[in-house]
Amino acid sequence: MSGARRIAQRGALHLSLAVIVLWSVLPLLWTFQTSIKFTRDVAARVPVLWGYETTAAAYRAYWFDDPATSMWRVLAVLLASVVLITVPALVARRSSRPWIWHALVVVAIVGSLVYVARRFDTSDQFEFLVNSLIVTVATICVSISIGLFGGYGLARYSGKSGAVILLAALAFRALPRFAFVLPFFIIAKYLGLLDSRAVIVLALVAVNQPFTIWMLRTFFLEVPKELEEAAMMDGATRLQAFLRVVIPTMRPGIIATSLFTMLLAYNEFLFVRVLAPTNWTLPVGIVSLAGGESSKGITEAAAAAVSITLPIVIVIIIFQKHLVKGLGAGAVKG
């Protein structure tokens, strides 16, 4: 193959990748532009792509009840919160005691939320954000805890019963979510859990647990049995070998599974809308804004969409190394 032809093929490949990246990023850029425009530019017949005046009015109107809230002060608080959350998370990746730094991350997140709630006159949307965070964290903790034991059992004790359980879990996961809404609603109403965070967490765990078990089982298959057998020969019980030997080896896989569980829980709409008529999360709150024809509602919905995306972007950036390593490890054997 000649050098000119090789250069042409590589240029065509890079151009195709650039077009795909632009096509993927363009909706987010458009949403961000919409969130910082005045309503006159949003309602213009011809799209205003440049040369427009910027404003943070949509963010102020969506998140705060006081129209005189200083967005510069809010931005300073957000930047300080991001630093307080990101630095311990990055240090924990190389620390011999990561749980200390993870605890600092939790303290920084809770402290930031409490400070914003007390310092500024927040709207109901801030409560929706708090609901989203609580539901997401609780879903991750419960799903990963159950998935670790379930995935480990199915990976180490394979047989006919394990195959049946895996197929049943896969079939359960393949069913449409509409099939579960009415039973969950009836059970929640009977137990008095309707319109609570607990029923949302329980529903999300039940629906997403098969995916968690399947994914963690794949990662457990990559861990040699000899590691835990050596630990048990040294006097450890199977549970101790599981917690002290297998789990640390599984860290990239656990992080990758947690991130996917986070995305499923954080963006959930159907279960929240049906099981929590008033105790919403952010996705439901955004849809309630986007349903109207007012340009003001569109700018606020765009501001909400950008706001709900930023925490996900920050988390992915922090854990991208573990995510790539975990997905690479799980892709070797299924």
Secondary structure, DSSP 8 states (H G I E B T S, - for coil): --HHHHHHHHHHHHHHHHHHHHHHHHHHHHHHHHHTB-HHHHT-SS---SS--B--HHHHHHHBS-TT--HHHHHHHHHHHHHHHHHHHHHHTT-S-HHHHHHHHHHHHHHHHHHHHHHS-B-HHHHHHHHHHHHHHHHHHHHHHHHHHHHHHHHHS-SHHHHHHHHHHHHHHHS-THHHHHHHHHHHHHHT-TTSHHHHHHHHHHHHHHHHHHHHHHHHTTS-HHHHHHHHHTT--HHHHIIIIIHHHTHHHHHHHHHHHHHHHHT--HHHHHH-SSS--HHHHHHHHHTS--HHHHHHHHHHHHHHHHHHHHHHHHHHHHHHHHHHHHTT--
